[in-house]
Amino acid sequence: MRLGQYLASILVDRAPLTEYDVKLSEDGQSVVCWVPSTENQPFSVRSMDHAPHPSILLSSRVVLDGRECGRKCLTKAKDGSGVSMNVRDTISTSDYTRRTLWFGKQAVTDDDAYLNAKISPDFGSIIVEIREVEHNATYKKKTDYRRINAAFAPKVLHEKSKKGLGHSVQLGEEVQSKYNRKSNHATIRQVATFTFRYRTIELLRAQGIAPPLPSPAAKNVGLSGDDLIDLTLDDSDERVKREDVETKIKREKKRVRRENEIIDLT
């Protein structure tokens, strides 16, 4: 999705997911859409500024199912395009470990103890906030990894909960990484907000958000009776020709035999 010079996308295999039912807010500062999710599918979140200003520093804040997974500054792309961007496909779980982001099947239960469990209104959504920030050496916030790990622990929802249908954002296996640097930036203003609501493609089609699959009959639309080719006509023609030739040969052989049977008494 795009808001002026700013753009955000959910990537799978480095390609943006198809966005359905895109809606822009009245003030033009936020935009919402639906994207299809697939079980056990890794993904990443990309933020871009197509008209970066050298004196303005931007950062993107990503919220997954109502849980913040960190902030990251946009930097100049290495492809020479002149845009500023960042891509988030993991979150820090300690100073030297990270875990990948992926869509997983949402666990549900019929245990009524979970019936009134608190669910974030942003569950089932990926929110990207692009902000103008400034470096602040005095602003130092220690990362609370215990809180992050607890927030991203597998969540079980009651089967009657609408939020319990389909998928949720989950974390992959923990991997070693270089030291996860912390940046000290203070927010000046928020310039754009992107909200991606994800569901299975089957659910999006059932709700009329995504177009249905084309029916098999639709593949033959536009072909009239004259346009259809009956390949059996050629076979019939060849068969008729072969029968004519075979009949002619039989007649020739019969005539030859009759001629040979005549005895010349002279």
KOLLO-125670 format. One record per atom (N, C-alpha, C): residue in three letters; x, y, z. Coordinates in steps of 0.1 Angstrom, whole numbers, padded with zeros to 4 digits, always signed. Layout:
// KOLLO-125670
ALAXYZ/...
This chain:
// KOLLO-125670
MET+0009-0012+0000/MET+0000+0000+0000/MET+0009+0012+0000/ARG+0003+0023-0005/ARG+0011+0036-0006/ARG+0003+0047+0000/LEU+0010+0056+0007/LEU+0005+0069+0012/LEU+0015+0080+0008/GLY+0012+0086-0003/GLY+0021+0097-0008/GLY+0034+0090-0012/GLN+0045+0095-0005/GLN+0058+0090-0008/GLN+0062+0077+0000/TYR+0053+0073+0009/TYR+0056+0062+0018/TYR+0048+0050+0013/LEU+0055+0038+0015/LEU+0049+0026+0011/LEU+0053+0015+0021/ALA+0043+0006+0023/ALA+0046-0006+0031/ALA+0040-0018+0025/SER+0046-0030+0027/SER+0042-0042+0020/SER+0045-0054+0030/ILE+0037-0065+0028/ILE+0040-0077+0034/ILE+0046-0086+0024/LEU+0058-0091+0026/LEU+0065-0099+0015/LEU+0065-0114+0019/VAL+0063-0122+0008/VAL+0065-0136+0009/VAL+0074-0140-0003/ASP+0085-0146+0000/ASP+0095-0150-0011/ASP+0099-0137-0018/ARG+0100-0126-0011/ARG+0105-0113-0016/ARG+0095-0106-0025/ALA+0083-0112-0026/ALA+0072-0105-0034/ALA+0061-0101-0025/PRO+0055-0089-0028/PRO+0044-0084-0020/PRO+0032-0093-0021/LEU+0025-0095-0010/LEU+0012-0102-0011/LEU+0001-0093-0018/THR-0008-0099-0024/THR-0019-0092-0031/THR-0027-0085-0020/GLU-0031-0072-0022/GLU-0038-0064-0013/GLU-0052-0062-0018/TYR-0062-0065-0009/TYR-0076-0065-0013/TYR-0083-0054-0005/ASP-0094-0048-0011/ASP-0103-0039-0004/ASP-0095-0028+0003/VAL-0086-0021-0004/VAL-0078-0010+0002/VAL-0087+0002+0005/LYS-0086+0007+0017/LYS-0094+0019+0021/LYS-0085+0029+0028/LEU-0086+0042+0023/LEU-0079+0053+0028/LEU-0087+0061+0038/SER-0081+0065+0048/SER-0088+0073+0058/SER-0091+0087+0053/GLU-0100+0094+0059/GLU-0104+0107+0054/GLU-0093+0117+0055/ASP-0084+0116+0065/ASP-0073+0126+0066/ASP-0061+0122+0058/GLY-0062+0110+0051/GLY-0051+0106+0042/GLY-0038+0102+0049/GLN-0039+0099+0062/GLN-0027+0096+0070/GLN-0026+0081+0073/SER-0037+0073+0070/SER-0037+0059+0073/SER-0044+0052+0062/VAL-0041+0039+0060/VAL-0047+0031+0050/VAL-0048+0016+0055/VAL-0059+0010+0051/VAL-0062-0004+0056/VAL-0064-0013+0044/CYS-0060-0026+0045/CYS-0063-0035+0034/CYS-0064-0050+0040/TRP-0067-0059+0032/TRP-0067-0073+0035/TRP-0056-0080+0027/VAL-0049-0090+0033/VAL-0040-0098+0026/VAL-0042-0113+0029/PRO-0039-0122+0020/PRO-0041-0136+0022/PRO-0029-0142+0030/SER-0031-0150+0040/SER-0021-0157+0048/SER-0021-0172+0045/THR-0010-0178+0046/THR-0009-0193+0044/THR-0002-0199+0056/GLU-0007-0210+0060/GLU-0001-0217+0072/GLU+0013-0221+0070/ASN+0021-0218+0080/ASN+0036-0222+0080/ASN+0043-0214+0070/GLN+0039-0202+0067/GLN+0046-0194+0057/GLN+0054-0182+0063/PRO+0067-0182+0061/PRO+0075-0171+0066/PRO+0071-0158+0058/PHE+0073-0147+0065/PHE+0070-0134+0058/PHE+0079-0123+0064/SER+0079-0112+0057/SER+0087-0100+0062/SER+0078-0088+0059/VAL+0082-0077+0066/VAL+0075-0064+0065/VAL+0085-0054+0060/ARG+0081-0048+0049/ARG+0090-0038+0043/ARG+0083-0024+0044/SER+0092-0014+0047/SER+0088+0000+0048/SER+0097+0008+0039/MET+0091+0017+0031/MET+0098+0025+0021/MET+0095+0040+0021/ASP+0104+0048+0018/ASP+0102+0062+0015/ASP+0108+0065+0001/HIS+0099+0068-0008/HIS+0103+0070-0022/HIS+0109+0084-0025/ALA+0108+0093-0015/ALA+0114+0107-0017/ALA+0121+0111-0004/PRO+0131+0104-0001/PRO+0138+0107+0012/PRO+0145+0121+0012/HIS+0144+0127+0023/HIS+0151+0140+0025/HIS+0163+0138+0034/PRO+0175+0143+0030/PRO+0187+0141+0037/PRO+0187+0146+0052/SER+0178+0155+0054/SER+0178+0161+0068/SER+0167+0154+0077/ILE+0159+0145+0071/ILE+0148+0138+0079/ILE+0152+0124+0081/LEU+0151+0119+0093/LEU+0153+0106+0097/LEU+0140+0099+0100/LEU+0137+0088+0093/LEU+0125+0080+0095/LEU+0127+0067+0102/SER+0117+0062+0109/SER+0118+0049+0116/SER+0104+0043+0114/SER+0104+0029+0113/SER+0091+0022+0112/SER+0089+0014+0125/ARG+0078+0014+0130/ARG+0074+0006+0141/ARG+0064-0004+0137/VAL+0067-0017+0140/VAL+0058-0028+0135/VAL+0051-0034+0147/VAL+0038-0036+0146/VAL+0030-0042+0156/VAL+0023-0054+0150/LEU+0025-0066+0156/LEU+0019-0078+0151/LEU+0009-0084+0161/ASP-0003-0085+0157/ASP-0014-0090+0165/ASP-0015-0082+0179/GLY-0012-0069+0178/GLY-0013-0060+0190/GLY+0000-0061+0198/ARG+0011-0067+0193/ARG+0023-0068+0201/ARG+0034-0061+0193/GLU+0041-0051+0199/GLU+0051-0044+0192/GLU+0064-0053+0191/CYS+0070-0053+0179/CYS+0082-0061+0178/CYS+0094-0053+0175/GLY+0093-0040+0178/GLY+0105-0032+0176/GLY+0104-0021+0166/ARG+0114-0012+0166/ARG+0115-0001+0157/ARG+0128-0002+0149/LYS+0128+0003+0137/LYS+0140+0002+0129/LYS+0140+0014+0119/CYS+0152+0021+0118/CYS+0153+0032+0110/CYS+0154+0028+0095/LEU+0148+0037+0086/LEU+0149+0035+0072/LEU+0163+0040+0067/THR+0170+0032+0059/THR+0183+0035+0054/THR+0183+0035+0039/LYS+0192+0041+0033/LYS+0193+0042+0018/LYS+0195+0028+0012/ALA+0186+0025+0002/ALA+0187+0012-0005/ALA+0200+0010-0012/LYS+0205-0002-0013/LYS+0218-0004-0019/LYS+0217-0006-0034/ASP+0205-0006-0040/ASP+0203-0008-0054/ASP+0205+0004-0063/GLY+0208+0015-0056/GLY+0209+0028-0063/GLY+0197+0035-0067/SER+0185+0030-0062/SER+0172+0036-0066/SER+0170+0049-0059/GLY+0177+0052-0049/GLY+0175+0065-0042/GLY+0165+0065-0031/VAL+0158+0053-0029/VAL+0148+0052-0019/VAL+0154+0048-0005/SER+0147+0051+0005/SER+0151+0046+0019/SER+0141+0035+0023/MET+0146+0025+0029/MET+0138+0014+0033/MET+0144+0006+0044/ASN+0135-0003+0049/ASN+0140-0014+0058/ASN+0131-0026+0057/VAL+0136-0037+0060/VAL+0128-0050+0060/VAL+0130-0057+0073/ARG+0118-0060+0079/ARG+0119-0068+0092/ARG+0113-0082+0089/ASP+0121-0092+0092/ASP+0117-0106+0090/ASP+0120-0114+0103/THR+0125-0107+0113/THR+0128-0114+0126/THR+0125-0104+0137/ILE+0125-0109+0150/ILE+0125-0100+0161/ILE+0136-0105+0171/SER+0141-0096+0179/SER+0152-0100+0188/SER+0146-0106+0200/THR+0151-0118+0205/THR+0147-0124+0217/THR+0157-0124+0228/SER+0169-0119+0224/SER+0180-0116+0234/SER+0190-0108+0226/ASP+0201-0104+0233/ASP+0211-0096+0227/ASP+0218-0103+0215/TYR+0217-0117+0215/TYR+0224-0124+0204/TYR+0216-0135+0198/THR+0203-0134+0199/THR+0194-0143+0192/THR+0182-0136+0186/ARG+0177-0142+0175/ARG+0165-0137+0169/ARG+0156-0149+0164/ARG+0143-0145+0161/ARG+0134-0156+0156/ARG+0126-0150+0144/THR+0124-0158+0134/THR+0118-0154+0122/THR+0103-0152+0124/LEU+0096-0144+0116/LEU+0082-0142+0116/LEU+0075-0152+0106/TRP+0064-0157+0109/TRP+0057-0166+0100/TRP+0042-0167+0104/PHE+0034-0170+0095/PHE+0019-0173+0098/PHE+0018-0187+0102/GLY+0011-0189+0113/GLY+0009-0203+0118/GLY-0006-0205+0121/LYS-0010-0217+0122/LYS-0024-0220+0125/LYS-0027-0216+0140/GLN-0038-0209+0141/GLN-0042-0204+0155/GLN-0048-0216+0163/ALA-0043-0218+0175/ALA-0047-0229+0183/ALA-0060-0225+0190/VAL-0070-0234+0190/VAL-0083-0231+0197/VAL-0087-0242+0206/THR-0096-0239+0216/THR-0100-0249+0225/THR-0115-0247+0228/ASP-0121-0258+0233/ASP-0135-0257+0238/ASP-0136-0255+0253/ASP-0125-0253+0259/ASP-0124-0250+0274/ASP-0130-0236+0277/ASP-0141-0236+0284/ASP-0148-0223+0287/ASP-0140-0214+0295/ALA-0129-0219+0301/ALA-0120-0210+0308/ALA-0114-0199+0299/TYR-0113-0202+0286/TYR-0108-0193+0277/TYR-0118-0184+0270/LEU-0131-0186+0274/LEU-0142-0179+0267/LEU-0141-0164+0268/ASN-0137-0159+0279/ASN-0137-0145+0281/ASN-0122-0140+0282/ALA-0113-0147+0276/ALA-0099-0143+0276/ALA-0098-0130+0268/LYS-0089-0121+0273/LYS-0087-0108+0267/LYS-0080-0110+0253/ILE-0085-0104+0243/ILE-0079-0104+0230/ILE-0077-0090+0225/SER-0066-0087+0220/SER-0063-0074+0214/SER-0072-0071+0202/PRO-0077-0059+0201/PRO-0085-0055+0190/PRO-0077-0056+0177/ASP-0064-0056+0178/ASP-0055-0056+0166/ASP-0051-0071+0163/PHE-0057-0080+0170/PHE-0053-0094+0167/PHE-0058-0097+0152/GLY-0049-0104+0145/GLY-0052-0106+0130/GLY-0048-0095+0121/SER-0039-0086+0127/SER-0035-0074+0119/SER-0020-0072+0120/ILE-0014-0067+0110/ILE+0000-0062+0110/ILE+0000-0047+0108/ILE+0005-0040+0117/ILE+0004-0025+0116/ILE+0018-0020+0115/VAL+0020-0011+0105/VAL+0033-0004+0102/VAL+0031+0011+0104/GLU+0038+0016+0113/GLU+0038+0031+0116/GLU+0051+0037+0112/ILE+0051+0046+0102/ILE+0063+0053+0098/ILE+0063+0067+0105/ARG+0075+0069+0112/ARG+0076+0081+0120/ARG+0088+0089+0117/GLU+0087+0102+0118/GLU+0099+0110+0118/GLU+0105+0111+0132/VAL+0118+0108+0132/VAL+0125+0107+0145/VAL+0137+0115+0145/GLU+0143+0117+0157/GLU+0156+0123+0159/GLU+0164+0116+0169/HIS+0177+0116+0166/HIS+0186+0109+0175/HIS+0186+0116+0189/ASN+0186+0109+0199/ASN+0185+0114+0213/ASN+0195+0106+0222/ALA+0206+0111+0224/ALA+0216+0104+0232/ALA+0212+0101+0246/THR+0203+0110+0251/THR+0199+0108+0265/THR+0187+0099+0266/TYR+0181+0095+0255/TYR+0170+0086+0255/TYR+0174+0072+0254/LYS+0175+0065+0265/LYS+0180+0051+0265/LYS+0169+0042+0272/LYS+0165+0033+0265/LYS+0155+0023+0270/LYS+0160+0009+0269/LYS+0161+0002+0280/LYS+0166-0011+0280/LYS+0155-0021+0275/THR+0160-0029+0266/THR+0151-0039+0260/THR+0146-0049+0270/ASP+0133-0051+0271/ASP+0128-0061+0280/ASP+0125-0074+0273/TYR+0135-0082+0271/TYR+0133-0094+0263/TYR+0123-0104+0270/ARG+0123-0104+0283/ARG+0113-0112+0290/ARG+0099-0109+0286/ARG+0096-0096+0285/ARG+0082-0092+0281/ARG+0080-0095+0267/ILE+0090-0094+0258/ILE+0088-0097+0244/ILE+0085-0112+0242/ASN+0093-0120+0249/ASN+0091-0135+0247/ASN+0078-0139+0253/ALA+0074-0133+0264/ALA+0061-0136+0269/ALA+0049-0132+0260/ALA+0051-0120+0254/ALA+0040-0115+0245/ALA+0039-0124+0232/PHE+0050-0130+0228/PHE+0049-0138+0216/PHE+0048-0153+0219/ALA+0045-0157+0231/ALA+0043-0171+0234/ALA+0030-0175+0227/PRO+0029-0188+0223/PRO+0017-0193+0216/PRO+0005-0190+0224/LYS-0005-0185+0217/LYS-0018-0181+0224/LYS-0029-0190+0220/VAL-0037-0195+0230/VAL-0048-0203+0227/VAL-0061-0195+0229/LEU-0070-0196+0219/LEU-0083-0189+0220/LEU-0094-0199+0220/HIS-0106-0194+0225/HIS-0118-0202+0225/HIS-0123-0204+0211/GLU-0128-0216+0208/GLU-0133-0219+0194/GLU-0144-0210+0190/LYS-0152-0204+0199/LYS-0163-0195+0196/LYS-0158-0181+0193/SER-0146-0178+0195/SER-0140-0165+0192/SER-0138-0163+0177/LYS-0143-0153+0172/LYS-0140-0150+0157/LYS-0125-0148+0155/LYS-0118-0143+0165/LYS-0104-0141+0163/LYS-0096-0154+0163/GLY-0103-0165+0167/GLY-0097-0178+0167/GLY-0097-0185+0154/LEU-0103-0179+0144/LEU-0104-0186+0131/LEU-0091-0183+0123/GLY-0086-0193+0116/GLY-0075-0191+0107/GLY-0061-0191+0113/HIS-0054-0180+0111/HIS-0040-0179+0115/HIS-0037-0168+0125/SER-0024-0169+0130/SER-0019-0158+0138/SER-0004-0157+0135/VAL+0002-0145+0139/VAL+0016-0144+0137/VAL+0024-0151+0148/GLN+0033-0160+0143/GLN+0041-0168+0153/GLN+0055-0167+0150/LEU+0064-0172+0158/LEU+0078-0171+0157/LEU+0084-0185+0153/GLY+0094-0184+0145/GLY+0101-0197+0141/GLY+0112-0200+0151/GLU+0121-0209+0147/GLU+0131-0214+0156/GLU+0141-0202+0159/GLU+0146-0202+0171/GLU+0156-0192+0176/GLU+0170-0195+0169/VAL+0176-0184+0164/VAL+0189-0186+0157/VAL+0198-0175+0163/GLN+0211-0178+0162/GLN+0221-0169+0167/GLN+0223-0158+0157/SER+0226-0146+0163/SER+0228-0134+0154/SER+0239-0126+0160/LYS+0243-0116+0152/LYS+0252-0106+0158/LYS+0246-0098+0169/TYR+0253-0090+0176/TYR+0248-0082+0187/TYR+0237-0073+0181/ASN+0225-0074+0188/ASN+0213-0066+0183/ASN+0215-0052+0189/ARG+0219-0043+0180/ARG+0222-0029+0184/ARG+0209-0022+0188/LYS+0210-0014+0197/LYS+0198-0005+0201/LYS+0201+0009+0197/SER+0191+0015+0191/SER+0192+0029+0187/SER+0184+0038+0196/ASN+0189+0050+0199/ASN+0182+0059+0207/ASN+0176+0070+0199/HIS+0163+0069+0197/HIS+0156+0079+0189/HIS+0143+0083+0195/ALA+0140+0095+0194/ALA+0127+0100+0200/ALA+0118+0104+0188/THR+0105+0102+0189/THR+0096+0104+0179/THR+0092+0119+0178/ILE+0093+0125+0166/ILE+0089+0139+0164/ILE+0074+0139+0159/ARG+0071+0130+0149/ARG+0057+0130+0145/ARG+0055+0117+0137/GLN+0043+0113+0136/GLN+0039+0101+0128/GLN+0034+0105+0114/VAL+0040+0100+0104/VAL+0036+0105+0090/VAL+0027+0095+0083/ALA+0027+0082+0086/ALA+0019+0073+0079/ALA+0016+0060+0087/THR+0004+0055+0085/THR+0001+0042+0092/THR-0006+0033+0082/PHE+0000+0021+0082/PHE-0005+0010+0073/PHE-0010-0002+0081/THR-0023-0006+0079/THR-0028-0018+0086/THR-0032-0029+0076/PHE-0025-0040+0078/PHE-0028-0052+0069/PHE-0035-0062+0078/ARG-0048-0065+0074/ARG-0056-0075+0081/ARG-0054-0088+0073/TYR-0049-0098+0079/TYR-0047-0111+0072/TYR-0057-0121+0076/ARG-0061-0129+0066/ARG-0069-0141+0068/ARG-0066-0151+0057/THR-0071-0163+0058/THR-0069-0173+0048/THR-0076-0168+0035/ILE-0070-0172+0024/ILE-0076-0168+0011/ILE-0091-0174+0010/GLU-0093-0186+0015/GLU-0106-0191+0015/GLU-0116-0183+0022/LEU-0113-0177+0034/LEU-0122-0169+0041/LEU-0124-0156+0034/LEU-0113-0150+0028/LEU-0115-0137+0021/LEU-0124-0139+0009/ARG-0123-0151+0002/ARG-0133-0153-0009/ARG-0147-0155-0004/ALA-0148-0162+0007/ALA-0162-0165+0012/ALA-0169-0152+0017/GLN-0161-0142+0021/GLN-0166-0129+0026/GLN-0167-0119+0014/GLY-0163-0123+0002/GLY-0164-0114-0009/GLY-0153-0104-0010/ILE-0143-0105-0001/ILE-0132-0096-0001/ILE-0122-0098-0013/ALA-0120-0111-0015/ALA-0111-0115-0026/ALA-0120-0122-0037/PRO-0117-0120-0050/PRO-0126-0126-0060/PRO-0126-0141-0060/PRO-0137-0147-0063/PRO-0137-0162-0063/PRO-0129-0168-0074/LEU-0126-0181-0073/LEU-0119-0188-0083/LEU-0128-0189-0095/PRO-0122-0188-0107/PRO-0130-0189-0120/PRO-0136-0203-0121/SER-0148-0204-0125/SER-0155-0217-0126/SER-0150-0224-0139/PRO-0150-0238-0139/PRO-0145-0245-0151/PRO-0153-0241-0163/ALA-0166-0238-0162/ALA-0174-0234-0174/ALA-0169-0221-0180/ALA-0163-0213-0171/ALA-0159-0200-0176/ALA-0147-0201-0186/LYS-0140-0212-0186/LYS-0129-0214-0195/LYS-0134-0215-0210/ASN-0147-0220-0212/ASN-0152-0222-0225/ASN-0161-0210-0230/VAL-0162-0199-0222/VAL-0170-0188-0225/VAL-0164-0181-0238/GLY-0172-0177-0247/GLY-0168-0170-0259/GLY-0166-0180-0271/LEU-0167-0193-0269/LEU-0166-0202-0280/LEU-0180-0206-0285/SER-0184-0203-0297/SER-0197-0207-0303/SER-0196-0221-0309/GLY-0207-0226-0313/GLY-0207-0239-0319/GLY-0198-0240-0332/ASP-0198-0229-0339/ASP-0190-0228-0351/ASP-0175-0228-0348/ASP-0171-0223-0336/ASP-0157-0222-0332/ASP-0152-0235-0327/LEU-0161-0244-0323/LEU-0156-0256-0317/LEU-0152-0266-0329/ILE-0141-0272-0327/ILE-0135-0281-0338/ILE-0138-0295-0334/ASP-0145-0303-0342/ASP-0147-0317-0340/ASP-0136-0325-0347/LEU-0127-0329-0339/LEU-0115-0337-0344/LEU-0119-0350-0350/THR-0131-0355-0347/THR-0135-0368-0352/THR-0139-0368-0367/LEU-0141-0355-0372/LEU-0144-0354-0386/LEU-0133-0359-0395/ASP-0120-0355-0391/ASP-0109-0359-0399/ASP-0107-0374-0399/ASP-0109-0380-0387/ASP-0108-0395-0386/ASP-0118-0402-0395/SER-0131-0396-0395/SER-0141-0402-0404/SER-0137-0402-0418/ASP-0132-0390-0422/ASP-0129-0388-0436/ASP-0118-0398-0440/GLU-0108-0400-0432/GLU-0097-0409-0435/GLU-0102-0423-0435/ARG-0112-0427-0426/ARG-0117-0440-0426/ARG-0125-0443-0439/VAL-0133-0433-0444/VAL-0140-0435-0456/VAL-0131-0437-0468/LYS-0120-0429-0468/LYS-0111-0430-0479/LYS-0104-0444-0479/ARG-0100-0449-0467/ARG-0094-0462-0466/ARG-0104-0473-0471/GLU-0117-0471-0467/GLU-0127-0481-0471/GLU-0128-0481-0487/ASP-0128-0469-0493/ASP-0130-0468-0507/ASP-0118-0475-0514/VAL-0106-0473-0509/VAL-0094-0479-0515/VAL-0094-0494-0514/GLU-0098-0499-0502/GLU-0098-0513-0500/GLU-0108-0520-0509/THR-0120-0513-0511/THR-0130-0519-0519/THR-0125-0520-0534/LYS-0119-0509-0538/LYS-0113-0509-0552/LYS-0103-0520-0554/ILE-0094-0522-0544/ILE-0084-0532-0545/ILE-0090-0546-0546/LYS-0101-0548-0538/LYS-0108-0561-0538/LYS-0114-0564-0552/ARG-0120-0554-0558/ARG-0126-0555-0571/ARG-0116-0559-0581/GLU-0104-0552-0580/GLU-0093-0555-0590/GLU-0088-0569-0589/LYS-0087-0574-0576/LYS-0082-0588-0574/LYS-0092-0598-0579/LYS-0105-0595-0577/LYS-0116-0604-0582/LYS-0116-0605-0597/ARG-0114-0593-0604/ARG-0114-0593-0618/ARG-0102-0601-0623/VAL-0091-0600-0617/VAL-0079-0607-0622/VAL-0081-0622-0620/ARG-0087-0626-0609/ARG-0089-0640-0607/ARG-0099-0646-0618/ARG-0109-0638-0621/ARG-0119-0643-0631/ARG-0112-0644-0645/GLU-0103-0635-0648/GLU-0096-0635-0661/GLU-0087-0648-0662/ASN-0080-0651-0651/ASN-0071-0662-0650/ASN-0079-0676-0651/GLU-0091-0675-0647/GLU-0099-0688-0648/GLU-0104-0691-0662/ILE-0104-0682-0671/ILE-0108-0685-0685/ILE-0098-0693-0692/ILE-0102-0705-0699/ILE-0093-0714-0706/ILE-0095-0712-0721/ASP-0084-0709-0727/ASP-0084-0708-0742/ASP-0082-0721-0748/LEU-0093-0727-0754/LEU-0093-0740-0761/LEU-0086-0740-0774/THR-0084-0728-0780/THR-0077-0727-0793/THR-0062-0730-0791/
